[in-house]
Amino acid sequence: MTVSRSILLWASQNKWMKSNVPKLFFVQKALKKFMPGEEVEYALSEAVSFQQREIGTVFTKLGENITTLAEAETVTNHYLEVLTKINNQKVSAEISLKLTQIGFDISVDAAKNNLGKILKSAEDKNNFIWIDMEQSAYVEKTIEFYKHFRKNFSSVGICLQAYLKRTKRHINDLLPVSPNIRLVKGAYMEPPEIAFAQKSLVDKNYFEIAETLLKFNKEGIARIAFATHDLNMISKIKEYSKLNDIRKDGFEFQMLYGIKPAEQIKIANEGYKIRVLISYGSAWYSWYVRRLAERPANVWFILKNLVAK
């Protein structure tokens, strides 16, 4: 792991910086690169624009590790309202949520009840819910949580992280339930005992897992999404799919709002499925800094705003 990435991941968890950095005007200005606005209406507006380019979207409300069940209920009701808005406006938008937003840290039973409501609403509206993955301490519990709901709901997927050394084992454990999987590289600071520290090893693991998922899903029985901005990785996945007669609609790519928008359009124009993840909400600091850590060169974007008129 590079020094700059390590510093940024440390900064994403620093309490003083969480409290003070978001107040800086130039940081709020630079945030626009990755997030259209704090309210869901901004995400809905962007979703309409993306849909016109044959690009779908995924919405996620920022904020995790809520501390009361009342907060969890508020977040749950918010997502139910968002699903209704998506349905009414007929946009191709899905939802990605963190379990700690709906009470996972406080009461597993409450979190199950809240997610059950969200999944039922999504099913009724022909929509889809992604369960995002959090730090390594949550991985095993999140997978078990997902398997519980996968028995009764087809429109639910889970995010897995290629930088964790145990992810291949988790993939093999999940395959019997025909999982819908979004594969990411990973954006939390984790110890070297459980996570690959070198980018080359993360990339190697990512592609090997991608091969497994593409082979598994050759008949299109599940949804497989490759969430990455690594153009070399995207090219390798495309080439592998061609060589193995895997249809373009047998998998999809997912990228973040504001990152390589020209490539997003190119992927869509080539006939591949692609969705753009649009984040919103006021609790954006930790998420934002983790995005910078994925590509530290983005820090220059912020620095340029210091001198911009």
Backbone as numpy.savetxt, mean C-alpha at the origin, in Angstrom:
# Nx Ny Nz CAx CAy CAz Cx Cy Cz
21.66 -1.25 4.17 20.82 -0.06 4.17 21.70 1.18 4.17
21.43 2.14 3.29 22.23 3.34 3.19 22.04 4.21 4.43
23.05 5.07 4.68 22.98 5.97 5.84 21.77 6.90 5.72
21.56 7.44 4.52 20.44 8.38 4.33 19.10 7.71 4.59
18.95 6.46 4.13 17.70 5.73 4.37 17.51 5.48 5.86
18.59 5.11 6.55 18.51 4.85 7.98 18.09 6.10 8.75
18.66 7.24 8.35 18.32 8.50 9.02 16.86 8.84 8.80
16.37 8.67 7.57 14.99 9.00 7.27 14.02 8.08 8.02
14.34 6.80 8.10 13.47 5.88 8.83 13.46 6.21 10.33
14.62 6.63 10.86 14.66 7.08 12.24 13.78 8.31 12.42
13.89 9.25 11.48 13.11 10.49 11.57 11.62 10.21 11.50
11.23 9.17 10.77 9.80 8.86 10.65 9.19 8.44 11.97
10.03 8.00 12.92 9.53 7.52 14.21 9.83 8.48 15.36
10.55 9.58 15.07 10.94 10.51 16.11 9.75 11.37 16.55
9.41 11.35 17.83 8.22 12.04 18.33 8.31 13.55 18.16
9.48 14.14 18.44 9.60 15.59 18.32 9.39 16.03 16.89
9.99 15.28 15.95 9.87 15.64 14.54 8.43 15.44 14.06
7.77 14.39 14.55 6.37 14.16 14.19 5.50 15.36 14.57
5.84 15.97 15.71 5.05 17.07 16.21 5.36 18.40 15.54
6.62 18.60 15.13 7.04 19.92 14.68 7.26 20.06 13.17
7.80 19.04 12.53 8.11 19.16 11.10 6.86 19.43 10.24
5.70 18.78 10.50 4.52 19.03 9.66 4.05 20.48 9.64
4.49 21.28 10.63 4.06 22.68 10.69 4.83 23.56 9.72
5.96 23.06 9.20 6.80 23.88 8.33 6.13 24.05 6.97
6.03 25.26 6.52 5.32 25.56 5.28 5.92 24.84 4.08
7.26 24.86 3.96 7.86 24.27 2.78 7.68 22.76 2.75
7.53 22.13 3.94 7.27 20.69 3.98 5.85 20.41 3.49
4.89 21.22 3.93 3.52 21.06 3.46 3.42 21.27 1.96
4.20 22.21 1.45 4.21 22.46 0.01 4.79 21.26 -0.74
5.90 20.73 -0.23 6.54 19.58 -0.88 5.68 18.33 -0.81
4.83 18.25 0.23 3.94 17.09 0.40 3.03 16.89 -0.80
2.70 17.98 -1.49 1.79 17.91 -2.64 2.31 16.97 -3.72
3.61 16.70 -3.71 4.17 15.76 -4.70 3.59 14.36 -4.52
3.28 14.00 -3.26 2.85 12.65 -2.96 1.40 12.53 -2.53
0.73 13.67 -2.25 -0.63 13.62 -1.72 -1.41 14.83 -2.20
-2.54 14.63 -2.89 -3.27 15.78 -3.44 -3.93 16.65 -2.39
-4.23 16.10 -1.21 -4.87 16.88 -0.16 -5.23 16.01 1.02
-5.56 16.62 2.14 -5.84 15.86 3.35 -7.25 15.28 3.40
-8.18 15.81 2.61 -9.56 15.32 2.62 -9.78 14.28 1.52
-10.68 13.35 1.77 -10.93 12.27 0.81 -11.47 12.81 -0.52
-12.11 13.97 -0.49 -12.63 14.55 -1.73 -11.53 14.81 -2.75
-10.33 15.15 -2.26 -9.20 15.33 -3.17 -8.85 14.02 -3.86
-8.87 12.94 -3.10 -8.58 11.62 -3.66 -9.62 11.23 -4.69
-10.89 11.49 -4.39 -11.97 11.17 -5.31 -11.83 11.95 -6.62
-11.46 13.20 -6.52 -11.27 14.01 -7.72 -10.15 13.46 -8.59
-9.03 13.08 -7.95 -7.92 12.52 -8.70 -8.28 11.16 -9.30
-9.10 10.40 -8.59 -9.52 9.08 -9.09 -10.27 9.21 -10.41
-11.08 10.24 -10.53 -11.81 10.47 -11.77 -10.83 10.73 -12.92
-9.81 11.54 -12.65 -8.81 11.85 -13.68 -8.04 10.60 -14.10
-7.65 9.79 -13.12 -6.93 8.56 -13.44 -7.80 7.59 -14.24
-9.07 7.51 -13.88 -9.97 6.59 -14.57 -10.08 6.92 -16.05
-9.99 8.19 -16.38 -10.03 8.61 -17.78 -8.82 8.11 -18.57
-7.76 7.73 -17.85 -6.54 7.20 -18.48 -6.45 5.68 -18.33
-7.58 5.05 -17.95 -7.63 3.60 -17.74 -6.74 3.17 -16.57
-6.64 4.01 -15.57 -5.85 3.71 -14.38 -6.78 3.73 -13.17
-6.78 2.65 -12.41 -7.58 2.59 -11.20 -6.85 3.21 -10.03
-7.50 3.30 -8.89 -6.89 3.90 -7.71 -7.18 3.07 -6.47
-6.39 3.32 -5.44 -6.59 2.73 -4.11 -6.46 3.87 -3.11
-7.45 4.01 -2.22 -7.43 5.08 -1.23 -6.94 4.54 0.12
-6.15 5.31 0.81 -5.78 4.95 2.18 -5.78 6.20 3.05
-6.48 6.12 4.16 -6.50 7.21 5.14 -5.30 7.05 6.06
-4.46 8.06 6.14 -3.25 7.97 6.93 -3.55 8.04 8.42
-2.73 7.37 9.20 -2.93 7.30 10.64 -3.03 5.85 11.08
-2.31 5.51 12.12 -2.31 4.14 12.60 -2.17 4.15 14.12
-2.30 2.98 14.74 -2.13 2.85 16.19 -3.02 3.81 16.98
-4.31 3.79 16.65 -5.25 4.59 17.43 -5.30 4.02 18.85
-5.78 4.81 19.80 -5.66 4.41 21.21 -6.98 4.12 21.91
-8.11 4.36 21.24 -9.41 4.06 21.86 -10.32 3.38 20.85
-11.26 2.61 21.37 -12.22 1.95 20.49 -13.16 2.95 19.84
-13.35 4.11 20.49 -14.17 5.16 19.89 -13.50 5.68 18.61
-12.18 5.83 18.64 -11.44 6.24 17.44 -11.57 5.18 16.36
-11.48 3.92 16.76 -11.59 2.82 15.80 -12.95 2.83 15.12
-13.98 3.11 15.89 -15.34 3.18 15.33 -15.46 4.35 14.35
-14.81 5.47 14.69 -14.83 6.64 13.80 -14.17 6.33 12.47
-13.02 5.66 12.53 -12.32 5.29 11.30 -13.15 4.30 10.48
-13.75 3.33 11.16 -14.60 2.36 10.49 -15.75 3.05 9.76
-16.43 3.96 10.46 -17.53 4.69 9.83 -17.05 5.54 8.67
-15.83 6.07 8.81 -15.27 6.86 7.71 -15.11 6.00 6.46
-14.56 4.81 6.61 -14.37 3.95 5.45 -15.70 3.50 4.85
-16.69 3.29 5.70 -18.02 2.95 5.18 -18.58 4.10 4.34
-18.35 5.32 4.79 -18.79 6.49 4.03 -18.03 6.61 2.72
-16.72 6.33 2.76 -15.91 6.41 1.54 -16.37 5.39 0.51
-16.68 4.18 0.96 -17.18 3.16 0.04 -18.48 3.62 -0.62
-19.33 4.29 0.14 -20.58 4.81 -0.43 -20.29 5.91 -1.45
-19.35 6.79 -1.14 -19.00 7.86 -2.08 -18.41 7.29 -3.37
-17.55 6.30 -3.24 -16.96 5.65 -4.42 -18.06 5.04 -5.28
-18.99 4.36 -4.62 -20.09 3.71 -5.33 -21.00 4.73 -6.01
-21.31 5.80 -5.32 -22.20 6.82 -5.89 -21.57 7.54 -7.07
-20.25 7.77 -6.98 -19.57 8.49 -8.05 -19.07 7.56 -9.16
-19.23 6.24 -8.93 -18.87 5.24 -9.94 -17.42 5.38 -10.41
-16.51 5.50 -9.46 -15.09 5.55 -9.80 -14.44 4.22 -9.45
-13.41 3.87 -10.20 -12.69 2.62 -9.97 -11.67 2.83 -8.86
-12.16 2.85 -7.63 -11.30 3.09 -6.47 -11.56 2.05 -5.40
-10.49 1.56 -4.80 -10.57 0.58 -3.72 -10.02 1.21 -2.44
-10.01 0.43 -1.36 -9.52 0.94 -0.08 -8.41 0.03 0.45
-7.39 0.67 1.01 -6.33 -0.06 1.72 -6.28 0.50 3.14
-6.38 -0.37 4.13 -6.41 0.10 5.52 -5.43 -0.68 6.39
-5.06 -0.07 7.49 -4.22 -0.72 8.48 -5.11 -1.22 9.62
-4.82 -2.41 10.10 -5.64 -2.98 11.17 -5.55 -2.16 12.45
-4.41 -1.50 12.69 -4.29 -0.70 13.91 -5.16 0.55 13.84
-5.71 0.86 12.65 -6.65 1.98 12.54 -8.03 1.61 13.07
-8.32 0.32 13.11 -9.67 -0.11 13.47 -9.68 -0.93 14.77
-8.67 -0.70 15.61 -8.69 -1.26 16.95 -7.85 -2.49 17.22
-6.98 -2.88 16.30 -6.21 -4.12 16.41 -5.36 -4.17 17.68
-4.80 -3.02 18.08 -3.95 -2.98 19.28 -4.76 -3.09 20.57
-6.03 -2.75 20.50 -6.85 -2.65 21.71 -7.69 -3.90 21.93
-8.35 -4.35 20.88 -9.24 -5.51 20.97 -9.33 -6.18 19.61
-8.83 -7.40 19.53 -8.91 -8.15 18.27 -10.35 -8.39 17.88
-11.19 -8.66 18.87 -12.61 -8.88 18.57 -13.26 -7.63 17.99
-12.93 -6.48 18.55 -13.49 -5.23 18.03 -12.99 -4.98 16.61
-11.71 -5.26 16.38 -11.14 -5.07 15.04 -11.82 -6.01 14.04
-12.09 -7.23 14.47 -12.79 -8.18 13.59 -14.18 -7.67 13.26
-14.86 -7.16 14.24 -16.21 -6.63 14.03 -16.18 -5.44 13.06
-15.21 -4.55 13.26 -15.09 -3.37 12.39 -14.73 -3.76 10.96
-13.76 -4.66 10.81 -13.38 -5.06 9.46 -14.52 -5.82 8.79
-15.24 -6.62 9.57 -16.38 -7.34 9.00 -17.40 -6.41 8.39
-17.68 -5.29 9.07 -18.61 -4.29 8.54 -18.10 -3.70 7.22
-16.81 -3.39 7.20 -16.21 -2.79 6.00 -16.23 -3.77 4.84
-15.88 -5.02 5.10 -15.85 -6.02 4.03 -17.25 -6.31 3.50
-18.23 -6.34 4.39 -19.62 -6.58 3.95 -20.09 -5.43 3.05
-19.77 -4.21 3.43 -20.14 -3.06 2.62 -19.44 -3.10 1.27
-18.15 -3.45 1.27 -17.39 -3.53 0.02 -17.97 -4.62 -0.89
-18.32 -5.75 -0.30 -18.91 -6.84 -1.08 -20.24 -6.42 -1.70
-21.07 -5.75 -0.93 -22.37 -5.29 -1.42 -22.21 -4.29 -2.57
-21.11 -3.55 -2.55 -20.89 -2.51 -3.57 -19.90 -2.95 -4.65
-19.59 -4.24 -4.65 -18.67 -4.80 -5.66 -17.32 -4.08 -5.62
-16.83 -3.85 -4.42 -15.55 -3.19 -4.25 -14.56 -4.15 -3.61
-13.38 -3.64 -3.24 -12.31 -4.51 -2.76 -11.56 -3.79 -1.64
-11.14 -4.57 -0.62 -10.39 -4.02 0.51 -9.02 -4.68 0.61
-7.99 -3.86 0.70 -6.63 -4.35 0.94 -6.27 -4.13 2.41
-5.74 -5.16 3.05 -5.22 -5.02 4.41 -3.73 -4.71 4.29
-3.36 -3.52 4.70 -1.97 -3.10 4.61 -1.15 -3.81 5.69
0.17 -3.91 5.44 1.04 -4.54 6.43 1.81 -3.46 7.19
1.99 -3.71 8.50 2.68 -2.76 9.35 4.03 -3.34 9.79
4.58 -2.85 10.89 5.89 -3.32 11.33 5.89 -4.82 11.57
7.09 -5.38 11.65 7.27 -6.83 11.72 6.51 -7.48 12.88
6.34 -6.75 13.99 5.64 -7.33 15.14 4.19 -7.67 14.83
3.63 -7.05 13.79 2.22 -7.28 13.43 2.03 -8.34 12.35
3.12 -8.77 11.74 2.99 -9.60 10.53 2.23 -10.90 10.77
2.68 -11.69 11.74 2.04 -12.99 11.97 0.56 -12.83 12.32
0.26 -11.87 13.19 -1.13 -11.65 13.62 -1.99 -11.16 12.46
-1.39 -10.32 11.60 -2.16 -9.80 10.46 -2.47 -10.91 9.47
-1.53 -11.80 9.25 -1.76 -12.92 8.33 -2.87 -13.84 8.86
-2.84 -14.14 10.14 -3.89 -14.97 10.72 -5.25 -14.28 10.62
-5.25 -12.98 10.83 -6.46 -12.17 10.71 -7.00 -12.26 9.28
-6.09 -12.14 8.31 -6.50 -12.21 6.91 -7.08 -13.58 6.58
-6.44 -14.64 7.02 -6.92 -15.99 6.72 -8.32 -16.21 7.29
-8.58 -15.62 8.45 -9.91 -15.73 9.06 -10.97 -15.15 8.14
-10.71 -13.97 7.57 -11.71 -13.31 6.73 -11.72 -13.84 5.31
-10.61 -14.38 4.84 -10.56 -14.90 3.47 -11.51 -16.09 3.29
-11.85 -16.76 4.37 -12.77 -17.90 4.29 -14.14 -17.48 3.78
-14.56 -16.27 4.15 -15.92 -15.83 3.84 -16.01 -14.66 2.86
-14.87 -14.03 2.57 -14.88 -12.88 1.67 -13.84 -13.07 0.57
-14.27 -12.92 -0.67 -13.33 -13.04 -1.79 -12.65 -11.71 -2.11
-13.31 -10.61 -1.75 -12.80 -9.28 -2.13 -11.97 -8.65 -1.02
-10.98 -9.41 -0.56 -10.06 -8.89 0.45 -8.66 -9.40 0.15
-7.69 -8.49 0.22 -6.31 -8.84 -0.07 -5.40 -8.42 1.06
-4.17 -8.91 1.01 -3.19 -8.61 2.06 -1.88 -8.16 1.44
-1.21 -7.26 2.11 0.09 -6.77 1.66 1.20 -7.57 2.35
2.19 -8.01 1.58 3.36 -8.70 2.13 4.62 -7.97 1.71
5.66 -8.06 2.56 6.87 -7.26 2.37 8.06 -8.14 2.01
8.68 -7.85 0.87 9.78 -8.69 0.37 11.06 -8.53 1.17
11.21 -7.46 1.95 12.46 -7.31 2.68 12.51 -8.18 3.94
11.39 -8.77 4.33 11.39 -9.68 5.47 11.80 -11.08 5.02
12.70 -11.68 5.74 13.25 -12.98 5.35 12.21 -14.09 5.43
11.16 -13.91 6.22 10.16 -14.97 6.41 9.01 -14.91 5.41
9.04 -13.94 4.49 7.88 -13.74 3.61 7.66 -14.93 2.68
8.72 -15.57 2.20 8.53 -16.76 1.35 7.74 -17.83 2.09
8.05 -18.00 3.36 7.32 -19.00 4.16 5.85 -18.61 4.28
5.62 -17.31 4.47 4.23 -16.85 4.58 3.46 -17.04 3.28
4.14 -16.82 2.16 3.50 -17.04 0.86 3.04 -18.49 0.74
3.94 -19.42 1.03 3.61 -20.84 0.92 2.49 -21.22 1.88
2.45 -20.57 3.04 1.40 -20.85 4.02 0.04 -20.34 3.54
0.06 -19.25 2.77 -1.18 -18.62 2.32 -1.75 -19.23 1.03
-0.92 -19.81 0.22 -1.38 -20.30 -1.09 -2.61 -21.20 -1.02
-2.75 -22.07 -0.02 -3.95 -22.94 0.03 -5.27 -22.18 0.13
-5.24 -20.90 0.59 -6.50 -20.16 0.71 -6.71 -19.24 -0.50
-5.94 -19.45 -1.57 -6.03 -18.62 -2.78 -6.00 -17.13 -2.43
-4.89 -16.68 -1.88 -4.83 -15.31 -1.37 -4.74 -14.25 -2.47
-5.31 -13.09 -2.20 -5.08 -11.91 -3.02 -3.93 -11.16 -2.36
-2.84 -10.98 -3.08 -1.62 -10.45 -2.46 -1.09 -9.24 -3.20
-0.76 -8.21 -2.41 -0.01 -7.07 -2.93 1.42 -7.20 -2.37
2.40 -7.28 -3.26 3.78 -7.44 -2.84 4.51 -6.11 -2.90
5.08 -5.70 -1.76 5.88 -4.47 -1.68 7.29 -4.85 -1.24
8.19 -3.89 -1.29 9.55 -4.17 -0.79 9.62 -4.00 0.72
8.97 -2.98 1.26 8.97 -2.75 2.71 9.56 -1.40 3.05
8.96 -0.71 4.03 9.38 0.67 4.30 9.54 0.99 5.78
9.70 -0.04 6.63 9.93 0.20 8.05 11.38 -0.14 8.41
11.86 0.42 9.51 13.19 0.08 9.99 13.11 -1.22 10.78
13.75 -2.26 10.27 13.71 -3.57 10.91 15.13 -4.08 11.16
15.34 -4.89 12.19 16.69 -5.41 12.49 17.16 -6.40 11.41
18.47 -6.50 11.19 19.01 -7.37 10.14 18.74 -8.85 10.36
18.38 -9.22 11.58 18.08 -10.64 11.83 16.82 -11.09 11.10
15.90 -10.16 10.85 14.64 -10.54 10.23 14.42 -9.92 8.85
15.22 -8.90 8.51 15.01 -8.21 7.23 16.33 -8.08 6.48
16.26 -8.22 5.16 17.44 -8.02 4.33 17.84 -6.55 4.38
19.12 -6.30 4.63 19.60 -4.93 4.70 20.05 -4.41 3.35
20.52 -5.31 2.47 21.04 -4.89 1.17 19.92 -4.84 0.13
19.92 -3.79 -0.65 18.91 -3.63 -1.69 18.93 -4.80 -2.67
20.12 -5.26 -3.02 20.23 -6.36 -3.98 19.54 -7.62 -3.47
19.61 -7.87 -2.17 18.97 -9.05 -1.59 17.46 -8.88 -1.52
17.01 -7.65 -1.24 15.57 -7.38 -1.25 15.02 -7.58 -2.65
15.74 -7.05 -3.65 15.31 -7.19 -5.04 15.25 -8.66 -5.45
16.26 -9.42 -5.06 16.31 -10.85 -5.40 15.12 -11.56 -4.79
14.84 -11.29 -3.53 13.71 -11.94 -2.86 12.39 -11.52 -3.49
12.29 -10.23 -3.84 11.05 -9.72 -4.46 10.76 -10.48 -5.75
11.76 -10.61 -6.61 11.50 -11.25 -7.90 11.23 -12.75 -7.74
11.91 -13.41 -6.82 11.65 -14.83 -6.60 10.22 -15.05 -6.09
9.76 -14.16 -5.22 8.38 -14.25 -4.74 7.41 -13.95 -5.89
7.77 -12.95 -6.72 6.93 -12.62 -7.87 6.77 -13.83 -8.79
7.85 -14.55 -9.03 7.78 -15.76 -9.87 6.80 -16.77 -9.26
6.91 -16.98 -7.95 6.02 -17.93 -7.26 4.56 -17.51 -7.42
4.29 -16.22 -7.24 2.92 -15.73 -7.32 2.37 -15.82 -8.74
3.18 -15.52 -9.72 2.73 -15.59 -11.11 2.44 -17.03 -11.53
3.28 -17.96 -11.09 3.03 -19.38 -11.38 1.74 -19.83 -10.72
1.57 -19.45 -9.46 0.39 -19.84 -8.70 -0.89 -19.31 -9.36
-0.81 -18.07 -9.86 -2.02 -17.41 -10.34 -2.15 -17.44 -11.85
-1.51 -18.39 -12.50 -1.55 -18.45 -13.96 -2.97 -18.60 -14.49
-3.84 -19.23 -13.71 -5.23 -19.41 -14.13 -6.13 -18.26 -13.67
-5.55 -17.26 -13.01 -6.32 -16.09 -12.62 -7.31 -16.33 -11.50
-6.95 -17.19 -10.53 -7.89 -17.51 -9.45 -7.84 -16.48 -8.32
-6.85 -15.60 -8.34 -6.71 -14.60 -7.28 -6.22 -13.29 -7.90
-6.05 -12.29 -7.06 -5.48 -11.02 -7.51 -4.05 -10.91 -7.00
-3.14 -10.64 -7.90 -1.75 -10.46 -7.54 -1.32 -9.07 -7.99
-0.84 -8.26 -7.06 -0.43 -6.90 -7.37 1.03 -6.69 -6.99
1.79 -6.14 -7.92 3.19 -5.84 -7.66 3.31 -4.33 -7.44
3.50 -3.95 -6.19 3.58 -2.54 -5.83 5.06 -2.14 -5.79
5.52 -1.48 -6.81 6.91 -1.08 -6.90 7.08 0.04 -7.90
8.10 0.88 -7.66 8.46 1.92 -8.62 9.78 1.59 -9.29
10.27 0.39 -9.01 11.54 -0.08 -9.58 11.29 -0.50 -11.03
11.72 0.33 -11.98 11.41 0.07 -13.38 12.10 -1.20 -13.88
13.27 -1.52 -13.35 13.94 -2.75 -13.73 13.12 -3.96 -13.26
12.59 -3.88 -12.05 11.75 -4.97 -11.53 10.48 -5.12 -12.36
9.87 -4.01 -12.71 8.66 -4.05 -13.53 8.95 -4.70 -14.88
10.09 -4.36 -15.47 10.48 -4.96 -16.76 10.69 -6.46 -16.63
11.32 -6.88 -15.55 11.57 -8.31 -15.34 10.26 -9.08 -15.17
9.32 -8.49 -14.46 8.02 -9.14 -14.26 7.27 -9.24 -15.59
7.32 -8.18 -16.38 6.69 -8.21 -17.70 7.31 -9.31 -18.56
8.64 -9.37 -18.58 9.33 -10.35 -19.42 9.02 -11.77 -18.97
9.02 -12.00 -17.65 8.71 -13.32 -17.13 7.30 -13.73 -17.52
6.37 -12.82 -17.43 4.98 -13.14 -17.77 4.85 -13.49 -19.26
5.58 -12.80 -20.11 5.53 -13.10 -21.55 6.10 -14.48 -21.84
7.25 -14.77 -21.23 7.91 -16.06 -21.48 7.08 -17.23 -20.97
6.23 -16.99 -20.00 5.45 -18.07 -19.39 3.96 -17.99 -19.74
3.66 -17.24 -20.80 2.28 -17.16 -21.31 1.27 -16.76 -20.23
1.66 -15.80 -19.42 0.75 -15.27 -18.40 0.11 -14.01 -18.96
-1.19 -14.00 -18.98 -1.93 -12.88 -19.58 -1.67 -11.58 -18.83
-1.77 -10.49 -19.56 -1.55 -9.17 -18.96 -2.57 -8.87 -17.87
-3.77 -9.42 -17.99 -4.77 -9.16 -16.97 -4.71 -10.17 -15.82
-3.66 -10.99 -15.80 -3.49 -11.98 -14.73 -2.79 -11.42 -13.51
-2.36 -10.18 -13.59 -1.70 -9.52 -12.46 -1.81 -8.02 -12.68
-1.35 -7.25 -11.73 -1.42 -5.80 -11.87 -0.22 -5.14 -11.21
0.01 -3.91 -11.58 1.03 -3.09 -10.92 0.34 -2.03 -10.09
0.98 -1.64 -9.00 0.48 -0.55 -8.18 1.63 0.40 -7.88
1.37 1.69 -7.98 2.37 2.71 -7.71 1.74 3.82 -6.88
2.58 4.61 -6.24 2.10 5.69 -5.40 1.82 6.95 -6.22
0.85 7.68 -5.78 0.51 8.97 -6.39 1.75 9.86 -6.41
2.02 10.46 -7.56 3.09 11.42 -7.67 4.44 10.85 -8.01
4.59 9.53 -8.01 5.88 8.93 -8.31 5.84 8.30 -9.70
6.69 8.81 -10.58 6.81 8.33 -11.96 5.47 8.28 -12.69
4.75 9.39 -12.72 3.43 9.40 -13.37 3.47 9.03 -14.85
4.55 9.40 -15.54 4.65 9.04 -16.96 4.72 7.53 -17.13
5.41 6.86 -16.22 5.52 5.40 -16.29 4.17 4.75 -15.98
3.41 5.36 -15.09 2.08 4.84 -14.79 1.21 4.83 -16.04
1.25 5.92 -16.78 0.47 6.02 -18.02 0.99 5.03 -19.06
2.30 4.89 -19.14 2.90 3.95 -20.10 2.45 2.52 -19.82
2.46 2.13 -18.55 2.04 0.78 -18.18 0.59 0.54 -18.59
-0.26 1.53 -18.33 -1.68 1.41 -18.71 -1.82 1.32 -20.22
-1.07 2.13 -20.96 -1.14 2.13 -22.42 -0.65 0.82 -23.03
0.21 0.13 -22.31 0.70 -1.17 -22.78 -0.31 -2.30 -22.55
-1.39 -1.98 -21.88 -2.44 -2.98 -21.67 -2.37 -3.72 -20.35
-1.48 -3.27 -19.46 -1.39 -3.90 -18.14 -2.34 -3.19 -17.18
-2.81 -3.93 -16.19 -3.61 -3.31 -15.14 -2.70 -2.52 -14.22
-3.15 -1.35 -13.83 -2.38 -0.55 -12.88 -3.32 0.27 -12.02
-2.97 0.37 -10.75 -3.69 1.23 -9.82 -2.69 2.15 -9.13
-3.14 3.34 -8.82 -2.33 4.32 -8.12 -2.88 4.50 -6.72
-2.02 4.36 -5.71 -2.45 4.51 -4.33 -2.42 5.98 -3.94
-3.57 6.50 -3.55 -3.70 7.90 -3.14 -3.95 7.95 -1.65
-3.05 8.62 -0.94 -3.19 8.77 0.50 -3.80 10.12 0.83
-4.46 10.19 1.97 -5.03 11.45 2.44 -5.11 11.40 3.96
-5.40 12.53 4.57 -5.49 12.58 6.03 -4.43 13.48 6.63
-4.64 13.89 7.87 -3.72 14.82 8.52 -2.51 14.13 9.14
-2.61 12.82 9.39 -1.50 12.10 10.05 -0.52 11.58 9.01
0.06 12.51 8.25 0.87 12.10 7.09 2.37 12.06 7.35
2.85 12.59 8.47 4.30 12.77 8.64 5.09 11.47 8.51
4.77 10.45 9.32 5.56 9.20 9.30 5.50 8.53 7.93
4.31 8.51 7.35 4.15 7.93 6.02 5.00 8.67 4.99
4.97 9.99 5.06 5.69 10.82 4.10 7.19 10.57 4.18
7.74 10.53 5.38 9.18 10.33 5.54 9.58 8.92 5.10
8.71 7.93 5.32 9.01 6.58 4.82 9.05 6.56 3.30
8.20 7.39 2.66 8.24 7.49 1.20 9.58 8.07 0.74
10.07 9.07 1.45 11.36 9.65 1.12 12.48 8.62 1.32
12.33 7.79 2.35 13.36 6.78 2.63 13.45 5.74 1.52
12.32 5.49 0.84 12.34 4.53 -0.27 13.23 5.03 -1.41
13.30 6.35 -1.54 14.16 6.96 -2.56 14.68 8.28 -2.00
15.80 8.23 -1.25 16.31 9.43 -0.59 16.55 10.61 -1.52
16.72 10.37 -2.81 16.91 11.48 -3.75 15.72 12.43 -3.73
14.56 11.93 -3.29 13.39 12.80 -3.22 13.56 13.92 -2.20
14.54 13.78 -1.30 14.79 14.84 -0.33 15.15 16.13 -1.05
15.81 16.00 -2.21 16.19 17.20 -2.97 14.96 17.99 -3.39
13.86 17.30 -3.59 12.62 17.99 -3.95 12.22 18.96 -2.83
12.36 18.50 -1.59 12.03 19.35 -0.46 13.00 20.52 -0.36
14.30 20.22 -0.50 15.31 21.26 -0.37 15.12 22.36 -1.42
14.71 21.97 -2.61 14.48 22.98 -3.65 13.36 23.94 -3.27
12.41 23.42 -2.47 11.30 24.27 -2.03 11.73 25.33 -1.01
12.88 25.12 -0.41 13.38 26.10 0.53 13.71 27.42 -0.14
14.12 27.34 -1.40 14.55 28.54 -2.12 13.56 28.92 -3.21
12.50 28.12 -3.38 11.53 28.44 -4.41 10.71 29.66 -4.03
10.34 30.45 -5.02 9.55 31.65 -4.75 8.08 31.26 -4.57
